[in-house]
Amino acid sequence: PPKTPLGTPKPRRTNNDTVRMPMVIVNEPALNLLLRVARRAPEALQSEALAAVDVLLQDSTANRLAAERAGLGSLLLEWLPHTPTEGSPSIRGRVTSLLCAAASGSFSARDSRRAVSLL
């Protein structure tokens, strides 16, 4: 299978016996770079990048651990206060959803304090 900057597809069988190829992140810094670039992109591209990363994180525990090692929680906590509260709830919602997925494996005490301070 072709290798991409973020990972290599791993085959998996589904209930109806079809083969599904989820991506497994092998280049953790590429994930961080993708979101740093997306943060500066127009809103439509931000939404697409966040949706793609969300699919990766929802797909496997290995990807959530890779996101943790890449420092995704800190990056998303930096991004969250700068998302508009009006006009674009989808970006804020996607960042929040990704933050929950990235924090599901582990969340540092420093990131926890930052998250509470946002409340």
Long-range contacts (C-beta under 8 A, 24 or more apart in sequence): 5-30, 6-30, 6-31, 6-34, 6-56, 7-56, 7-63, 22-59, 22-60, 23-56, 23-59, 23-63, 24-60, 24-62, 24-63, 25-56, 25-62, 25-63, 25-66, 25-67, 26-66, 28-66, 28-67, 28-69, 28-70, 29-70, 31-56, 31-66, 31-67, 31-70, 31-72, 32-70, 32-71, 32-72, 32-75, 35-72, 35-75, 35-76, 35-79, 36-75, 39-79, 39-82, 43-88, 43-91, 46-91, 47-90, 47-91, 47-94, 50-91, 50-94, 50-95, 50-98, 51-94, 53-98, 54-94, 54-97, 54-98, 54-101, 57-98, 57-101, 57-102, 58-101, 61-105, 64-101, 64-102, 64-104, 64-105, 65-105, 67-101, 67-102, 67-105, 68-102, 68-105, 68-106, 72-98, 72-102, 73-99, 73-102, 73-103, 73-107, 73-108, 73-111, 74-108, 74-110, 74-111, 74-114, 76-102, 77-111, 77-114, 77-115, 77-118, 80-118, 81-118
